[in-house]
Amino acid sequence: MTTPAVTYGLRDEIATIEMVRPETLNALSLQLVKELTAAIRKAVADGARVAILKGRGRAFCSGGDLREMRSMWEREGRIEAFLEEPLRALHEMIASINEAPIPFIAAVNGVCAGAGTNLALACDIVIASEDAEFSEGFVKIGLSPDCGGTYFLPRIVGEKLAAELLMTGDAVTAERAEQIGLINYVVPPAELGQRAEEFARKLASRPMGALSRIKRMLRASGENDLRKQLDLEHECQLESGRSRDFREGVAAFAEKRKPLFLDRA
């Protein structure tokens, strides 16, 4: 029987997805990628209001599994073999997070490299422990970036810093990553799980429909001009205005109580 590469749990409408290949620093084997994609979709199907993504052991994710990559090209006689089906699977995994109607929180510890960094950046919120390091190390082994690095980085830190990180492949500390806006928060290692869960509970208390529309608008904002974005905001606001959650929010405000949002995205 194959040992699972990913664990999944759902409690209080919060999904927790953990990569469990600590002996490889959670390197992205094809098995892990397929299981991770399935878990991401299961979180949505199960009605989770938010999902936490984390890695077991000394790393969040060390990037693509180079041992599996080497084995595949030796078996098939083509060095680019791993960059065909497995890379398509990796990209489907990244897209599944970006397109999910619920927020994803990456809880990053230790090593976060290459595709692992871009996996974290695909999430909506990134909380890192003080011992975390982020790198876009593709160039150091002669590869160009994948898994959305050239999409996420310029939007998050700007073109100049993105060029530096991608072209050098140098690692940045969690403190530096927070300073340049690459991540949201840095916390002591012992507090990482707790802080991620606290943030997840905060998001889970927000209206799912509104959160889903925020994700949709943020994805579109990089491509739209102002008028197109205003039109999209109008469309989304009309959808929000027709929701039970909006009526509940107004009622709670008038009654000076905490709102209870129950609608699904």
N, C-alpha and C positions, 0 to 999 in steps of 0.2 A: 504493500500500500504506500502511495506517495505521501510524504509528510506535507501538510498544508504550508504554504508560504505566506499566508495572510490569515489573520483572525478577524472576526466580525462580531460585534455585539450591539444591542440596542436597549437602552434604558432611559426612561423618562423622555422619550422622543429624541434622544441624542444618540447617534450612531458613532461607534468607535471602531476604526479600521486600523489594524496594526500589521506592519510588515515584520515577518518573523524568520528572517534568515540572518541572525546575528553573526554567524560564523563567516559570512561574506560581507559584513557591514551592510546587509540588506541590499546587495547588488540586484539590479533589475533583470532577473532571468525571465525567459518567456513565460514560465509557469507563474511567477510572481505577478507579472504584468497582467496576465489573463485573470488571475484571481482578484487582483486589485480592481480591475475594471468591473468585474462581476459584483464585487462588494460595493463599489461606488453606486452602481445601478440598483443594487438591493436596498441601499439606504434610502434612495428616492422612492422605490416601490413600497417599502415598508412604512412610508409616511414619516420618516425622520424629519425633524425641523432643522437640524444642523448636524454636521458630521465632523469628527476629529480624525485626522490622519497622523500616525506616528510610526516610529521605528523602534524595534526592540534592541537592546544591547547598547553598544558604544557609538551607534550611528543612526541617523535618520535614514539616509540612503546614499551609498557611495557611487551611484550612477549605473551605467550599463555593466552587465556581467561579462567582463573581458575573457574570463576562462571559457564561458559558454560560447562567446563570440569566436574564440580561437578554435575550439572544438568543432564548431559548425563549419568554419571555412576549411579546416583540414578534412572533414568528412565529405563535404561537397566539392572540394577542390576549387572554391571561389572565395577569395578574401572578402568580397562584398556580400556574402550570403546572409550574414546576420543583419545587414542593413536593408533587407527586403521585408519579408513577413514580420520578423520581430520588431523592426522599427515602425512598421505600419501599426502594429499592436500597441506599441508605446505611444504613438501619436493619438490613437483612438482613446487610450487611457487619459491622456492630458485633456483632450477635447471633452471627454465625459465629465470631468470635474468642472471645466469652464462653462459647459452648457447645462449643468445640473441646476434645477430651480431652487436649491437650498445652499446656504453658506457652508464652505469647507474651511476648517481651521487646521493649519499644519503646526504640529508641536515638534519642533526640531531640536534634536540633541546631537552633539558630537559632529561626525563627518556628514556633510551635505555637499555632494559634488556632482558636476556634470548634469546628467538627466535628473539626478536627485534634487539638485538646486531648482531646476525648472519644474519639477513636480511640486516642490514647495511653493514656488511662485505662481503656479496655476491655482492654488488655493486663494480664498478671499482674504484671509487673515493669517499672518505668520507670527507665531510666538516662539522664541528661541531661548535655549538655556545659555548661560554665560560661556559654556565650553564649546558651543557650536561654531563651526567654520563653514563658509560658503565659497564654492569655487565653480567656475565654468571651465573645467579643465580639458575640454575637448582638444584645444589647439596643442596641448602638450603631448598628445599621442597622434598628432597629424590629422585629426578630424575637425570638421566644421560643426557648429552647434546644431542641436536638434531639440525636440520636445518643447518647442516654443520659446527657447532662449532669446532668439532675435525678435520675437513678438513681445514678450513680457518685459524684458530688461529696458529697452528704450522708453517704454511707457511708464515704467516705475522710477528709473533713476536718470533718464535723459540719454541722448545719443552719445555724448562724450564719455560719460562714465560707463555706459554699456559697451562702447568700443574698447575701453581700457580693460574691463573685466573679461570680455570675450577674447580679445587679442593676446592678452598676457596669460590668461588662465590662472592668475594668482588668486590665492585664497584671501578672504576678508574675515575678520573676527565678527562675532555677533554684535559687539559694541559698534564697530565700524559699519556693519550692515544696517543697524538701527539709525546711525547718524546720516547715512545717505538715502534713507527711506526705502531700503530694500525689504525690511521687515517691520513689524509693528512694535513688538516689545522684546526686551531681554530680561530674563528672570534667572534667579539662582537655580542650578540643576535640580535641587530637591523640590523646587516649587513648580517645575514645568507642568507636570500632569494636573496639579490642582488649578493652576492659573488657566490652562486650556479648558478645563471643565467649567470653571467659573465664567469664562468668556462664552463658552457654548451655551450655558444656561441663560446668560443675558440675551444672546441672539434667539434662543428658543422661546423666550418670552415676547419677542417681537412678532408682528403679523407676517405670516409666511408669504402672503400674496405681495405685500409691499417689498419684502426682501428679494423675492424672485424678480420683481420689476426693476429693482435697483441693479441687480446683476445684469439684466437684459440691457438697461440703459448704459451702464458702465462699459459693457462689451461694445456697444454701438458708438460710443462717444469718440473713439479714436478715428473713426471713418467718416462720421457725419460732420457737416458744417453746422453752424449755430441754428439755422432755421430748421434743418432736418432733426436736430436734437430737440429743439423746442416742440416740434410736432410729435416726436416720440414721447416726450414728457407729458404732453397733453393727452395722448392716447393712454399712457399708463395711469395718469391721474384720473381719467374717466373710469378706467377699470377699478382703481382703488376706491373711487367715490361710490361705486355701485356695490361694494363689498359689505358684508356684515361687520367685518373688522373696523371699518371706518365708522359705522354707526355705534359700535361698541366703544371706540376711542373717544368719540364726541360725548357719548353718555357718561363715560367714566370721568372725563374732564369736568363736565357739568356737576357731577355728583361727588367730585373730589375723592375719587377712589382709584385704585390701580386697575387698569384695563385687563380683561381676560380675552386674549385673541385665540379663536378656535378654528378659523377658516384654514383650508389648505391652499397651497399655491395654485 
